[in-house]
Amino acid sequence: MFDALVFVGAGLSLLGLLGLVWCILRVTAAKRKKLSDEELRAAVQAVLPYNLGALLLSVLGLMLVVVGIFLG
């Protein structure tokens, strides 16, 4: 039963990691466009909530993995 908790946690961590990679790619693409300082700042600020959400998802997934291992 707790094996499912580990797999769900691993899946959430993987989704969080994919979200972080997406954020990195978005900011890198904005830097390559050679935008002005204000435009680059706006682009980074637009990605920031997604970045924090991806980090939260990854941390919650890792917490589920640890709890599943301890209880299993």
C-alpha positions in Angstrom: 0.0 0.0 0.0 2.8 2.4 0.9 4.5 1.5 -2.4 1.9 3.5 -4.2 2.8 6.5 -2.0 6.4 6.3 -3.1 5.4 6.1 -6.8 3.0 8.9 -6.6 5.6 11.0 -4.8 8.2 10.1 -7.5 5.7 11.2 -10.2 5.1 14.5 -8.5 8.8 15.1 -8.1 9.3 14.3 -11.8 6.5 16.8 -12.7 8.1 19.4 -10.6 11.5 18.8 -12.2 9.9 19.1 -15.7 8.3 22.4 -14.5 11.7 23.7 -13.4 13.3 22.7 -16.8 10.4 24.5 -18.5 11.1 27.7 -16.5 14.8 27.5 -17.3 14.0 27.2 -21.0 11.6 30.2 -20.9 14.1 32.5 -19.2 16.9 31.3 -21.4 14.8 32.0 -24.5 14.0 35.5 -23.1 17.8 36.2 -22.6 18.6 35.1 -26.1 16.1 37.6 -27.6 18.4 40.4 -26.2 15.4 42.2 -24.6 15.8 45.4 -22.8 16.2 45.4 -19.0 12.6 46.1 -18.3 11.3 43.5 -20.8 13.7 40.8 -19.4 12.6 41.7 -15.9 8.9 41.3 -16.9 9.6 38.0 -18.6 11.4 36.6 -15.5 8.6 37.9 -13.2 6.1 36.2 -15.4 7.9 32.8 -15.0 8.5 33.2 -11.2 5.1 31.9 -10.0 5.5 28.8 -12.2 9.0 28.3 -10.8 7.8 28.4 -7.2 4.9 26.1 -8.0 7.3 23.6 -9.6 9.6 23.7 -6.6 6.6 23.2 -4.3 5.4 20.2 -6.3 8.9 18.7 -6.3 9.3 19.2 -2.6 5.8 17.7 -1.8 6.7 14.7 -4.0 9.9 14.1 -2.2 8.1 14.3 1.1 5.7 11.7 -0.1 8.5 9.4 -1.1 10.2 9.8 2.3 6.9 9.2 4.2 6.2 6.1 2.0 9.6 4.7 2.7 9.3 5.3 6.4 5.9 3.7 6.6 6.6 0.9 4.2 
